[in-house]
């Protein structure tokens, strides 16, 4: 692969940079147990209702659906690579980040609640307590800051500061 002087690939196919920091924001394992239990209760309701369905149809659809739903909720990834912070489908070039601070669970709830700015970009997961707030200074973007969930907010802040 040929690289230009600034390290970007030359050619037709874009190559994704190696992440400096990467964290998958998975759901806790016990959420799968709870979702399967709720799915079993709902499927049992079909049996009790007396509908002319066979018992395996509600169990065969609701159980896998609950597992897939919990998996889908926990497939979000926080990544810092190639001078960008990426979470889900959004990306923030770190050249516009003016600062970052690690937030504990209580402070995170305050920042996204009444004390927060409605124009802020918020990507939090309720099963992850701490997070990171990244301030933005971009004339073309009305977003004042990002708030994202992270299990290791101190490492994210250190990586953002080092990448700037």
Secondary structure as UniProt FT lines:
FT   STRAND          2..3
FT   TURN            5..6
FT   STRAND          9..10
FT   STRAND          21..24
FT   HELIX           29..49
FT   HELIX           55..73
FT   STRAND          77..81
FT   TURN            82..83
FT   STRAND          84..87
FT   TURN            88..89
FT   STRAND          90..93
FT   HELIX           94..96
FT   STRAND          97..103
FT   HELIX           105..112
FT   TURN            113..115
FT   TURN            118..119
FT   STRAND          121..123
FT   TURN            126..127
FT   STRAND          131..136
FT   TURN            139..140
FT   STRAND          145..149
FT   HELIX           153..163
//
